[in-house]
Amino acid sequence: MCSTRCGAPTATASLGALFAPEPARADLLALLAFDHELARTRLVTREPMLARIRLEWWREAVAEAAGSAKPRAQPIVESLSETVRRHRLAPERLVALIDAREEEIEGALDVLRAGHALADLELAVLGIDHAPTRQAARALGAAWLMGEGPERAALLAEARALRPEVDPAALPILLPALSLGGIGAWRKPLAYWWAARRGRY
């Protein structure tokens, strides 16, 4: 199900996360860094067994991050631990993202599964439990992992159709929809700022 855009859209998503208030801003960035590391698995090793060992390391790190003891000394794990403990995120929710990325080791990435898992984590950090907002965030999360085509266009249209219903607090994770519309790189910061001021994505 994955085409040319299978990595994590870290730079663009991080730009949107900057519009979230603290500490949610730092927590969203921690989740994006975590997702980026998972997405790098297929790039840093071509050996399936080594890739699975790498992802198993992250499963263990997630369990430590959710526990009460000091997590392993790795910057992303340490930031993730603060996020997980602050929002009481169930480890299973982060493991769901790891499991989605594991499918990519020897096959195509299930962009719906991966996009939904990350969107659900981001919404949990923002404290949002609202069906239309979740639908929009999930559609956008999956669209980001696709190359251009009718499927991505349909998901983007779905996310935009829900604009009147979404919780405004979710705007930082919905702003990347602007970039999927073909906005130039040099215009992104200004476009994001203006969209945040208007409360629309």
PAFIDREN-416106 format. One record per residue (C-alpha): x, y, z; residue number from 0; residue in three letters. Coordinates in steps of 0.25 Angstrom, whole numbers. Example, Ala and Ser with C-alpha at 12.3 -4.5 7.8 and 13.67 -1.06 7.14 Angstrom:
<pts>
[pt [49,-18,31],0,'ALA']
[pt [55,-4,29],1,'SER']
</pts>
This chain:
<pts>
[pt [0,0,0],0,'MET']
[pt [12,9,1],1,'CYS']
[pt [17,17,-11],2,'SER']
[pt [29,27,-12],3,'THR']
[pt [26,34,1],4,'ARG']
[pt [29,23,12],5,'CYS']
[pt [37,31,22],6,'GLY']
[pt [32,39,33],7,'ALA']
[pt [29,54,29],8,'PRO']
[pt [37,59,40],9,'THR']
[pt [41,73,36],10,'ALA']
[pt [27,77,31],11,'THR']
[pt [20,71,43],12,'ALA']
[pt [30,77,52],13,'SER']
[pt [27,90,46],14,'LEU']
[pt [12,88,50],15,'GLY']
[pt [15,83,64],16,'ALA']
[pt [22,97,67],17,'LEU']
[pt [8,103,67],18,'PHE']
[pt [4,94,79],19,'ALA']
[pt [5,100,93],20,'PRO']
[pt [16,94,103],21,'GLU']
[pt [17,83,108],22,'PRO']
[pt [9,77,96],23,'ALA']
[pt [19,83,86],24,'ARG']
[pt [30,76,92],25,'ALA']
[pt [22,63,93],26,'ASP']
[pt [18,64,79],27,'LEU']
[pt [32,66,74],28,'LEU']
[pt [36,53,83],29,'ALA']
[pt [26,45,76],30,'LEU']
[pt [30,50,62],31,'LEU']
[pt [45,47,66],32,'ALA']
[pt [41,33,70],33,'PHE']
[pt [33,30,57],34,'ASP']
[pt [45,35,49],35,'HIS']
[pt [54,25,56],36,'GLU']
[pt [45,14,53],37,'LEU']
[pt [43,19,38],38,'ALA']
[pt [59,18,37],39,'ARG']
[pt [59,4,40],40,'THR']
[pt [58,-1,26],41,'ARG']
[pt [69,9,22],42,'LEU']
[pt [80,6,32],43,'VAL']
[pt [79,-9,30],44,'THR']
[pt [75,-17,18],45,'ARG']
[pt [76,-30,26],46,'GLU']
[pt [62,-34,31],47,'PRO']
[pt [67,-41,44],48,'MET']
[pt [75,-28,48],49,'LEU']
[pt [63,-20,45],50,'ALA']
[pt [54,-28,54],51,'ARG']
[pt [65,-27,65],52,'ILE']
[pt [65,-12,63],53,'ARG']
[pt [50,-11,65],54,'LEU']
[pt [50,-21,77],55,'GLU']
[pt [60,-11,83],56,'TRP']
[pt [50,-1,82],57,'TRP']
[pt [39,-10,88],58,'ARG']
[pt [47,-11,100],59,'GLU']
[pt [50,3,100],60,'ALA']
[pt [35,7,100],61,'VAL']
[pt [33,-3,112],62,'ALA']
[pt [44,4,119],63,'GLU']
[pt [38,18,116],64,'ALA']
[pt [25,14,121],65,'ALA']
[pt [30,9,134],66,'GLY']
[pt [35,15,147],67,'SER']
[pt [49,12,146],68,'ALA']
[pt [59,21,139],69,'LYS']
[pt [59,18,123],70,'PRO']
[pt [71,15,115],71,'ARG']
[pt [80,26,112],72,'ALA']
[pt [77,30,98],73,'GLN']
[pt [71,44,95],74,'PRO']
[pt [59,40,88],75,'ILE']
[pt [55,29,98],76,'VAL']
[pt [57,39,109],77,'GLU']
[pt [48,50,102],78,'SER']
[pt [38,39,99],79,'LEU']
[pt [38,34,113],80,'SER']
[pt [34,48,118],81,'GLU']
[pt [23,48,108],82,'THR']
[pt [18,34,111],83,'VAL']
[pt [18,37,126],84,'ARG']
[pt [12,51,125],85,'ARG']
[pt [0,46,117],86,'HIS']
[pt [-1,32,123],87,'ARG']
[pt [0,26,109],88,'LEU']
[pt [-2,11,109],89,'ALA']
[pt [11,4,103],90,'PRO']
[pt [2,-4,94],91,'GLU']
[pt [-1,9,86],92,'ARG']
[pt [13,11,83],93,'LEU']
[pt [16,-3,80],94,'VAL']
[pt [4,-2,70],95,'ALA']
[pt [13,8,62],96,'LEU']
[pt [25,-2,63],97,'ILE']
[pt [17,-13,58],98,'ASP']
[pt [12,-5,46],99,'ALA']
[pt [26,-2,42],100,'ARG']
[pt [31,-16,44],101,'GLU']
[pt [22,-20,32],102,'GLU']
[pt [31,-11,23],103,'GLU']
[pt [43,-20,26],104,'ILE']
[pt [39,-30,15],105,'GLU']
[pt [27,-24,9],106,'GLY']
[pt [19,-12,6],107,'ALA']
[pt [16,-2,18],108,'LEU']
[pt [1,-2,21],109,'ASP']
[pt [0,13,21],110,'VAL']
[pt [-14,13,27],111,'LEU']
[pt [-9,5,39],112,'ARG']
[pt [3,13,41],113,'ALA']
[pt [-3,27,39],114,'GLY']
[pt [-15,23,48],115,'HIS']
[pt [-6,19,59],116,'ALA']
[pt [3,32,59],117,'LEU']
[pt [-10,40,58],118,'ALA']
[pt [-16,33,70],119,'ASP']
[pt [-4,36,79],120,'LEU']
[pt [-3,51,75],121,'GLU']
[pt [-18,52,78],122,'LEU']
[pt [-15,46,92],123,'ALA']
[pt [-4,56,94],124,'VAL']
[pt [-14,67,91],125,'LEU']
[pt [-24,61,100],126,'GLY']
[pt [-34,60,88],127,'ILE']
[pt [-45,49,88],128,'ASP']
[pt [-54,54,77],129,'HIS']
[pt [-59,45,65],130,'ALA']
[pt [-58,55,54],131,'PRO']
[pt [-45,60,58],132,'THR']
[pt [-39,46,59],133,'ARG']
[pt [-45,43,45],134,'GLN']
[pt [-38,56,39],135,'ALA']
[pt [-25,53,46],136,'ALA']
[pt [-25,38,42],137,'ARG']
[pt [-28,42,28],138,'ALA']
[pt [-16,52,27],139,'LEU']
[pt [-7,43,34],140,'GLY']
[pt [-9,32,24],141,'ALA']
[pt [-9,42,12],142,'ALA']
[pt [5,47,17],143,'TRP']
[pt [11,33,15],144,'LEU']
[pt [6,32,0],145,'MET']
[pt [12,37,-13],146,'GLY']
[pt [3,46,-21],147,'GLU']
[pt [-9,39,-27],148,'GLY']
[pt [-24,37,-26],149,'PRO']
[pt [-24,30,-12],150,'GLU']
[pt [-16,41,-6],151,'ARG']
[pt [-25,52,-12],152,'ALA']
[pt [-37,45,-6],153,'ALA']
[pt [-31,44,8],154,'LEU']
[pt [-27,59,7],155,'LEU']
[pt [-41,63,2],156,'ALA']
[pt [-47,54,14],157,'GLU']
[pt [-39,62,24],158,'ALA']
[pt [-42,75,18],159,'ARG']
[pt [-57,72,17],160,'ALA']
[pt [-57,71,33],161,'LEU']
[pt [-51,85,35],162,'ARG']
[pt [-64,91,41],163,'PRO']
[pt [-65,79,51],164,'GLU']
[pt [-51,77,56],165,'VAL']
[pt [-46,81,70],166,'ASP']
[pt [-38,94,68],167,'PRO']
[pt [-28,88,78],168,'ALA']
[pt [-24,78,67],169,'ALA']
[pt [-19,89,57],170,'LEU']
[pt [-4,86,60],171,'PRO']
[pt [-5,72,54],172,'ILE']
[pt [-15,76,43],173,'LEU']
[pt [-6,88,37],174,'LEU']
[pt [2,78,29],175,'PRO']
[pt [-10,77,20],176,'ALA']
[pt [-6,90,14],177,'LEU']
[pt [7,84,9],178,'SER']
[pt [0,72,2],179,'LEU']
[pt [-7,83,-6],180,'GLY']
[pt [6,86,-13],181,'GLY']
[pt [11,98,-6],182,'ILE']
[pt [25,102,-8],183,'GLY']
[pt [35,100,3],184,'ALA']
[pt [39,114,4],185,'TRP']
[pt [24,118,7],186,'ARG']
[pt [22,107,17],187,'LYS']
[pt [25,115,30],188,'PRO']
[pt [17,127,26],189,'LEU']
[pt [5,118,21],190,'ALA']
[pt [5,110,34],191,'TYR']
[pt [5,123,42],192,'TRP']
[pt [-6,129,34],193,'TRP']
[pt [-14,116,35],194,'ALA']
[pt [-12,115,50],195,'ALA']
[pt [-17,130,52],196,'ARG']
[pt [-29,127,44],197,'ARG']
[pt [-31,113,50],198,'GLY']
[pt [-32,106,37],199,'ARG']
[pt [-24,96,30],200,'TYR']
</pts>
